[in-house]
Amino acid sequence: MFLNTNFYYYNKIVSFLVLFFIVAACCYTQEKRLTILHTSDEHSNMLPLPLVDYHPNKHDNTAGGFARLSTLVNNIRKEQQNNPVLLFSSGDFTGGSPFAWLAPLGYSPELEVMKKVGYNAIAIGNHEFDHGTQTLAEYLLRANYPESHEKLALLSSNLMIPDNNILNKPEIQENYLFTLSNNIKLGVFSLMGSRAYSVMPPNISVSIEEPLKTSKKQVKLLKDAGADIIIAVTHSGIEEDRLIAKKTEGIDIILGGHDHIKTNEPEIINNTIILHSGYNLEYMGVLELSFDVSEKKLKVLNFENNTPFLTKIDSEIEEDKEVADIIENYGKKLNDFISTFTDGLINDYAETVMYSEYPMTRSDPKTEATVGNFIADAIRIITEEVTGENVDIAFQANGIIRGDVIPGSMAWSKGEVSFYDLVSISALGKGYDGFPGYPVVSLYLTGEDVYKLLEIASLLPKVLGNAKFLQFSGLKYTYNPNKTFWINMPSINFRLPAYRSVKMAELYYGKGIQSGDKYKKIKKCDTTLYHIATDYHLASYLPIISEALPRLEVVPRNKNGHPYQDMEKTIITNKNREFKVWEAITRYAISFEKNEAGIPVLPVEYKEVQGRIVAEKFGIPLFVWIYSVLILILVLIGTFLVYKRRSKKT
């Protein structure tokens, strides 16, 4: 009896120990798995694009949409229910589609939807500031920050906010430490890149700390806090991400955005995984990972699991009804604004406003584009109607042109262009009146200043990229990109402008769409005043550029030739309110001749570019002459020294 009792307790103890070690092994296994999901640059695109093709209950050719994304994320979380799944955004979640107009009207739709979808952390991008610091702060406070950080962390590690600024109230976090269900500690920080900061609206009362300095500091902070894995959610662009990865030890993953590219496979630099997932929710990035606890090493499992790094968000994915209902509710608020603001001209953001048999695209970077010609023509021609005065020249920047105009391709939408799709190409900003959209401005420049403007148009893209390339209406010009700088060394931030790239500019003196051969040459020293139209955002850069480059000082004037002291006075008003760029585009589209169905038809002139901007890369680049002269000087100095030394010996 005694032996049997001992044997019984012995079995109990052994069973307990076996169970204990099994549980311990499960809890502290060498490899722990997790999945990281990623999107970026959503730009307020709540619904799939192009919207004209979208049908919630049928297969279509659209991509994107938060309701589809929500279903995709929930399905992955169910499949990976034993492993943590986290979803991040790299910023620019606002600014782009008409839904972004709801922010200055007192709503915060993007964050409400992103919380519902289940994002864990998002970065602050440059377009979050499109409506100004005050509006962004109010937007975040309405979304219940700082309390909401536990549900959806809002990050910016290098954003420097003045002490008395209202943007301090939402308490944007510099980093966040997640303790996952498998006991992994995941540290996340965020960077806004230098280039992203450079294209923020002027007069924004915030600055950024140098990103590389911030990244090194944040890695140390998170490691000291016990982070096993460190992720940088960046709004910087791929080039700056590569630099950060190369020069910062300890970042495991960079989830990047800003330049709208997608990496079909991650880049690995200095043991840092870099993934970009595109824009407008066309794709979601996926990283399936294992973490070796003892070795502290992260391994990508996508290849062995046969999991694509990018998942297309298309109509094969069923919509999450709860998310779709939230979006539909905000759509009604958007329609109310559009109908009121346009005096009933447009009553539904989804309605068809134009027919086209071909797309208008941005084509190659830093070149004339059909969509650019369309927008610039719209600004010039409709501003003439609103002001009752001839407008000579209009221009718009590529960075404000947010996409292409893609006609419908489905049976129910063939050739149609919706209001939503049309105005999304230029829906950014807010005016002094508080209403969405950059206002159109009217000002006058001398012929000499027109040439300076064209020199600026040649120079800025070299420094700030494609976003600052200008599209024009009312003129055509020829320039040589090789003659923009004497010396251009961006790696050490040394540039010597040449101010001699523009060869010739000609004014279009015809009416309506710029086409044909009705041109006359503008003289470089011409004092004639030319009527110019653009948007306020671009015009506000002219004094800043003039201060930085005095030789390219452009002086905005009124029709009598007197300089404007206050750029706000250049804003055009119509019916006692600001006249917006998106209004000009809409009115231009519906002004075209109608087809049998009563729909305005896009003119054939916008099928191809028209030679308005001609880049002639003829001749030897200017820097070659500089280097040749320097080499010659060095040779002469060397020859002189040798001769002098020989003279001493003799």
Secondary structure as UniProt FT lines:
FT   HELIX           2..27
FT   STRAND          31..39
FT   TURN            43..44
FT   HELIX           51..53
FT   TURN            56..57
FT   HELIX           66..79
FT   TURN            80..82
FT   STRAND          85..89
FT   HELIX           98..102
FT   TURN            103..106
FT   HELIX           109..117
FT   STRAND          121..123
FT   HELIX           126..129
FT   TURN            130..131
FT   HELIX           133..142
FT   TURN            143..146
FT   HELIX           147..150
FT   STRAND          153..155
FT   STRAND          159..160
FT   TURN            163..164
FT   HELIX           166..168
FT   TURN            169..171
FT   STRAND          175..179
FT   TURN            181..182
FT   STRAND          185..192
FT   HELIX           194..198
FT   TURN            202..203
FT   STRAND          207..208
FT   HELIX           211..224
FT   TURN            225..226
FT   STRAND          229..235
FT   HELIX           238..247
FT   TURN            249..250
FT   STRAND          253..256
FT   STRAND          267..269
FT   TURN            270..271
FT   STRAND          272..277
FT   TURN            280..281
FT   STRAND          283..292
FT   TURN            293..296
FT   STRAND          297..300
FT   HELIX           302..305
FT   STRAND          310..312
FT   TURN            315..316
FT   HELIX           321..341
FT   TURN            342..344
FT   TURN            349..350
FT   STRAND          352..355
FT   TURN            365..366
FT   HELIX           370..387
FT   STRAND          393..397
FT   HELIX           398..400
FT   TURN            411..415
FT   STRAND          416..418
FT   HELIX           419..423
FT   HELIX           424..426
FT   TURN            432..433
FT   STRAND          439..446
FT   HELIX           447..464
FT   HELIX           466..468
FT   STRAND          470..473
FT   STRAND          475..479
FT   HELIX           481..483
FT   STRAND          485..489
FT   HELIX           490..492
FT   STRAND          494..497
FT   STRAND          502..508
FT   STRAND          519..521
FT   TURN            524..525
FT   STRAND          529..535
FT   HELIX           536..539
FT   HELIX           541..548
FT   HELIX           550..552
FT   TURN            559..560
FT   HELIX           567..570
FT   STRAND          573..574
FT   TURN            575..576
FT   STRAND          577..578
FT   HELIX           581..589
FT   TURN            590..591
FT   TURN            596..597
FT   STRAND          600..601
FT   HELIX           604..606
FT   STRAND          613..615
FT   HELIX           622..649
//
